[in-house]
Amino acid sequence: MVAWLSTYNAALGMPPVSVPRALFALAGGIFGGAVTGLVGWTGANLFGY
């Protein structure tokens, strides 16, 4: 996975993957998913589903 990401980054001319950057991306994904879930839950409640 990390090797694939490194290849992908190199193809885009981005810096190599580092562990902190990967952890921030993972945390961002989890946080983003939680926020999206919360918005969906709130919307469903507002519309009575």
C-alpha positions as CSV (number, residue, x, y, z in Angstrom):
1,M,0.0,0.0,0.0
2,V,2.7,2.5,1.0
3,A,4.8,1.5,-2.1
4,W,1.7,2.1,-4.3
5,L,1.2,5.5,-2.6
6,S,4.8,6.4,-3.1
7,T,4.6,5.5,-6.9
8,Y,1.4,7.5,-7.1
9,N,3.0,10.5,-5.4
10,A,6.0,10.3,-7.6
11,A,3.8,10.2,-10.7
12,L,2.1,13.4,-9.5
13,G,5.4,15.0,-8.5
14,M,4.4,15.1,-4.9
15,P,6.8,14.5,-1.9
16,P,7.3,10.9,-0.7
17,V,4.8,9.4,1.7
18,S,5.8,9.8,5.3
19,V,4.2,8.1,8.3
20,P,2.9,11.4,9.9
21,R,1.4,12.4,6.6
22,A,-0.3,9.0,6.3
23,L,-1.6,9.2,9.8
24,F,-3.0,12.7,9.2
25,A,-4.7,11.5,6.0
26,L,-6.2,8.5,7.9
27,A,-7.4,10.7,10.8
28,G,-8.9,13.1,8.2
29,G,-10.7,10.3,6.5
30,I,-12.2,9.0,9.8
31,F,-13.1,12.5,10.9
32,G,-14.7,13.3,7.5
33,G,-16.6,10.0,7.6
34,A,-17.9,10.8,11.1
35,V,-19.0,14.3,10.1
36,T,-20.8,13.0,7.0
37,G,-22.5,10.3,9.1
38,L,-23.6,12.9,11.6
39,V,-25.0,15.2,8.9
40,G,-26.9,12.2,7.3
41,W,-28.2,11.1,10.7
42,T,-29.4,14.7,11.5
43,G,-31.0,15.0,8.0
44,A,-32.8,11.7,8.4
45,N,-34.2,12.8,11.8
46,L,-35.3,16.2,10.5
47,F,-37.2,14.5,7.7
48,G,-38.7,11.9,10.1
49,Y,-37.0,8.8,8.6
